[in-house]
Amino acid sequence: MTMSARTLRASALPAALAASLFLGACANMSAEQKGTAQGAGVGAVAGAVLGGLVGGRNGAQTGALLGGAAGAVGGNIWSKKMEEKRQAMEQATQGTGVQVARTADNQLKLQVPSDISFDIGRADLKPNLRSVLDRFAQGLSSDPSLHVSVVGHTDSTGSDALNDRLSLERANSVRNYLVDRGVAADRIETAGRGSHQPVASNATEAGRAQNRRVEIFLRDTAPQG
């Protein structure tokens, strides 16, 4: 057996293991998580094979890990289209308190504070949030590769049962508004995190106000040729 054949054979096990682990993990994931995991799986296989060619069995194992990390970021596509939407949303939300950013896994994220989104204890949209969502929805209905995730959050006031339900109701209010603006319902995921993922201390009113928020994620799942 030649050296290249032996190294390819050595890389086969970690490559196959990486693929099976990532594909198996996808079974119970949301679409958002699947995009990242599938990218990680492809990256892990490629990394394992290339690593095996360079450094044998140890190289294959290292390559699988590095390839998986790179593939996880590549599971969602940061395209020119996404960059244009980020810039447009930054301009549209100036002065509103909405934070617009690109995430580590190539999603466009809008973090909407409570003072323009929902009144305390309520799930109906404030007028300022409607105007943000109007701009966000522009162009989404005609582009099926764009998918949305909406996550609602509350402060720690009240019970977990109340907060969990309220945060989901807020996320669903955003989804329903986007659907009314022409975005297909099956392209929008919602989740309620209640008070379980605070971004500030709940010991002060200012901190609780920061924790009462909605996060909206946009990802581009178009295949790259």
Buried (B, 14 or more C-beta within 10 A) or exposed (E): EEEEEEBBEBBBBBBEBBBEBBEEBBEEEEEBBBBBBBBBBBBBBBBBBBBBBEBBBEBBBBBBBBBBBBBBBBBBBBBEBBEEBBEBBBEBBEEBBBBBEEEEBBBBBBBBBBBBBBEEEEBEBBEBBEBBBEBBBBBBBEEEEBBBBBBBBBBBBEEEEBBBBBBBBBBBBBBBBBBEBEBEEEBBBBBBBBBEEBEBEBEEEEBBBBBBBBBBBBBBBBEEE
